[in-house]
């Protein structure tokens, strides 16, 4: 694949994450004003589905274009059509420069035509390399943590490990096996042990570990994008709310006992440093911000006591998911660069050339008049 095609896919991914974040914020704003505000399970499934779709769309679009499927109108084509219909009050030269900003940016970045483009390229390369190094270090640290723990029990494809080096239980996985790492101190409290284990197993049911892996793999490509960190923050919060709510609504545990378990786990974590890096592809009972900031833990405790809406709402969530999915797919195709010269773009090019010829002619006519006006006083 050519350098400009790779760069365009990179830009598309970042633009899609920004668009997805805006769609999620709009959906969250609407949901908070309805009875669906406390339906954390469906919200998490919506976020997970959007994450997979956003990550896959740039590559899917490239694949569809490569086999000759697709090529719908892009945003640039729509703007050109509106301009030719007289709905844009701008000169043709200025309009062409505006819609060509992305092509100019890609060309400058590929060839390093300007100092700013070279600085941006160095920034992206260094940032990506540092992010990959930190991700590799986090994975290596996680591997060492798993190797230093010892297996306690095995439940199907899940290994239960005990560790003296961690104060907070967490879940992760390899290629074929899943792991739940429990602090050894939990063996002295059977009730907290059952609650913690149920919490971590629920993360596996929700596919939270796989999504956490995907998010960490995307970080080197999105390290500079604020929308990525907003997305990840909301996903982590909804993930824990959904997990806590799923356990409390099943009736297997008393919500008060569960909240007290979270508080005791926080106290234990504050007495010893958090072992794993925040970049570690794992899901913990408590995140670092919940351990260090009491209001975060309080919000989670409140979420445990919130009951999800009753009734069959599958059609409602299906409609919401379909609408957002269609919006993401439409955005993915709209932000593509034009693949050929359409009739409208040829018309715009003709208008631009006529406008430039008119400007050149007017400047040539104005030149002799200006010269004569200067020479007449000199002749006197």
N, C-alpha and C positions, 0 to 999 in steps of 0.2 A: 504494500500500500504506500502511496506517495506521502511525502511529508505534509503537504497541504491538506490531504484527506484525513490524516491522523489528527492534525491540529483542529480541523473543523469538527471531528468527532469529539475531541476534548472540549471545545467550546460548546457544542451541543449538550454534552453531559452537564456542564456547569449551568447552562441556561435552563435546562430541564429541571435541575434541582431547585433553582430559584422559582420557576413556575410551579413546581410541586409544593414548595413551601408556602407560596401564596395561596394555592388551592386549599391546602390543609388549614391554614389560618382562617380562611373564609369559612370552611366547613366547621371548624371548631367554634368560631364565633356564632354561627347559626345553631349548632348543637347545644351550646351552653344556654340557649334561650328556649330549649324544648325539654321534653321529658327524657330525651336520649342523652342528656349530659352525663349521666352516671352509667351509661352502658359502655363500660371500659373494654370488655371483651370484643365487641364488634368494632370499636374504634381501633383497637390494636390490630385486628385482622385487616382493617382498611389501610392502616399505616404500613403494615408488612407488605401487603399487596402493592401499594404504591411504590415502596422502596425497590422491590424486585422489578417492577415495570419501568421505573426511572433508570435503573442500572442497565436494563436490557435494551431500551428503546434506541439509543444511538447505534448499537451494533445491529439491531433488527432493521433499522432504516437503511443502513449501509448494505446489508444482505439483500433486502428487497430491491434496492436500486441496482445492485450488481446483477441480479437475475432478470431485470427489466420489468419488475412489478412496482407499481406505485407512480411516482412522479406527479403527485397532486400539486395544485397551485401553492406556491410559497407565500410568505408574508410580503416579500419583495414584489411578487407578481400582483398581489392584491393592491399594494400601494401604487404600483405603476398604472393599474387599471383605473384606480380612483383619480389619479392625476390627469390621465387622458380624458376623463369625463368632466374635468374642471372642478373637482371637489377639493383640490389642494392649492392654496394660494401661495405659490412659490415659483421662482424662475426655474426653467428646465435644468440649467447648469447646477444650481444649488440642490435641486431635488436629486439629480443623478449623483452628486457628491454624497448626499445623505444616505441613499440606499446602497452606495458602494463602500461605506465605511468598513463593513466587515471584510470585504475582499481586500481592501487596502491594508487593514490590520493583519490579515493572514499573510499577505505578501511581504509586509515589513518584518513580521516575526520569522518567516521562513528564510528570507534572504538577509535579515539583519540590516535593513536599509537605513535605519536611524539609530541614534544613540539610545533613545527611549525603548525601542524594540529590543535592542541587545540587552539592556538592563532588565527588561521584563522576562526575556528568555533565561537569563542567568538566575533570576529570582525563582522562576518556576522550576528550573532544573535542580537548583540547590534545595528548594523546599520539598520537592518530590523525593530527592535522595535522602534528606534528613527524615522525612516521614517514613520512608521504607526502612531506614536504619532503626528508627524507634519501634516500628511495628515488628521487625525481626527480633529486636532485643526483648520486646514484650513476650513474643511467642517463645523465645528461648528461655526466658525467666519462668513462663508458665510450664514449659516442659520440665524444667528442673524442679519446680514445685511438685508436679505430679510424680516425678521420679523419687523425690525424697519422702513422699507420703507412702503409707502402706495400706494394702487392700484389707478392708474389714469384711465386706459382703459383696455379693454380686446378684443383681436383680435383672435377669434377662441380658440385655446389651448395656446395662448401666453398672459401672463399678463404683462402689461406695468406698471412699478413701478417707483415712484419718491423718491429720497433720498437726504437728505441734507448732508450726511456723505461722499459721493463720488464725486470726481471731474471728473471721467472718466466713461463713459457708459460701461456696460458689460452685457453679456448674460450667463445664466446658465439654469439648468433644474432640476426638481424633477422626481419622478417616472411617473407622469401623466401630469404635466404641465411644460410649459417653461416660462422663465422670462427674461425680458429686464429691467435692472435698469438704469434709466436716472438721471443725476444730475438735481436738481430742477432749477438751473440757466439757463438750456437750454430753459425753457419756455419763457425767455425774448428774445430768438433769434429763430424765427420760421424756418428760413432756415437751421441753424445748427441742429435744432431738427429733421427736415425731413431727412437730410443727415445721422445723427447719427443713427436714427431709421432704415433707409434703410440698413445701414451697419450691424447692429446687426441682422436684419431679414435675411440678406444674409448668415450670419454664420449658422443660423438654416437650410437654404436650403443646405448648403455644409456639414452638419452633423459635424461641427467643435466642437460643445459642447460635443457630444458623444465621439469623438476621444480624446478630452481633458480629459474627465473622464477616458477613458481607459489608457491614458498615465500616469495619476497620480496614478491609481491603480497598474500599472506596476513598478512605481518607487521603492517601498520597495524591489522588487525582483532584481532590476537593479541599485541600488543606487551607487554601486562601479564601474559600467561599463561606461567608457568614451564614448563608441559608443552610449549609450542611450541618453546622453546629446547632442551629435552631432546630433542625429536623431531628438530630440525634438526641437533643435534650428532651424534646417532647416525646419521642419514642421511648426513651428510658423511663420517663415518668408514667406514661400510659401503660407500659409493660408491667411495671410493678403494681400499679393500681389494678390492672386486670388480673394479675396473679393473686393478689391479696383478696380481691373480691370473689374470684372463683372458689377459693378455699373457704371463705366465710359463708357463701351462699349454699355450699353443698351440705352444710349442717354437721360436718364431721368434727368441727372445732368451734369452740366458743370464741366469738370475736374479742372478748376482753382478754382471754388467755393469749390469743394471737398477738394482740397489741402489746401486752406485757412482755411477750417473747421478743418482739422487735426492740423494745426499750432495753431489755437486758442485753441483747446482742449489741446495741449501740454502746452501752456502758463498757462491755468487754473490748469492743473495738477501739474505744478512746484510750484505754489503758495500754494498748500496744499498737505499733504502727501498722497501717494497712500494707499488706505484703505485695499485692499485685499492682501493676501499673494500670492507670486508667485506659491505656491503649490495649490492654490485654483482651483478646477475644473470648471473654467469659461473661457470665451473668452471676452477680453476687446477691446475697440476701439483702445487703444494704450497700448503696452506692456511697462514694466518698462524701459527696455533698450532704447526704442524709446523716452521715456520722458527724460531720463538722458543723452543720447548721440545723439547729433544733426546729425552726419553722418548716423545713423540708420534711422532717420526720413527722411533725404534727399534721401536715397535709396528707401524708400517706395514711396515718392512723384514722383521719377523718374519712378517707376513701374506703377504708375497711368497713365502716359502719353504713356507708351509702348503699342502698338497695338498687339493683338494676331495674329498669322499667319492666312491668309485667305485660304479658300478651305476646302474640306472634308478630314480630316486627321484621321477619326475614325479607318481605317484599320491600319494606322501607329501606333497609340497609342495602338490598340488592340494587334499588334505584339510585341510591347515593353513590355506591361503588361504581356502577355503570357510568353515571354522569361524570364522575371524577376521572375514571379510566379513559373515557372518550375524550375528555378535555386534555389529558396528558398526551394521548396519541395524536390528537389534532395539533397540539403545540409542537410535538416532535417533528411533524412534517412541515409546519409553517415556518419554523426557524431554519430550515434547510436553505442552502444557497441555490439559485436557479441553475438548472443543468443545461439549458440551451437558450437560444435567442428566440423568444416567442414573438408573435406579431406585435403585441403591445410594446415589448422592449425595443423592437426595430423602429416603431413609431416614435418612441421616446428618444432614441438615438438620432432620428431625423430631426426632431424638434430641437434637440441640443445643438446639432450642427448648424441649423438655420439660425438659432439664437447667437451662436458664436460668430457666424458670418455677418450677421447684422451688427454685432458689437464691433467687429473689425472694420466694417465699412464705415460706421459712424465715427470711429477713431481716425480713419484715414481722411474723412471729409473735414473733421474738426481740426486736423493738423495744419493744413495750409492756411486756414482762416486765422489760427492763432499766430502763425509765423508772419503773415501780412500785417496783423495788428501790431506786431512788435517792430517790423521793419519800416513802417510808414513814418513814425516819429524820427527814426534814425535818418531817413532820406531828406527830411526837412533841414 
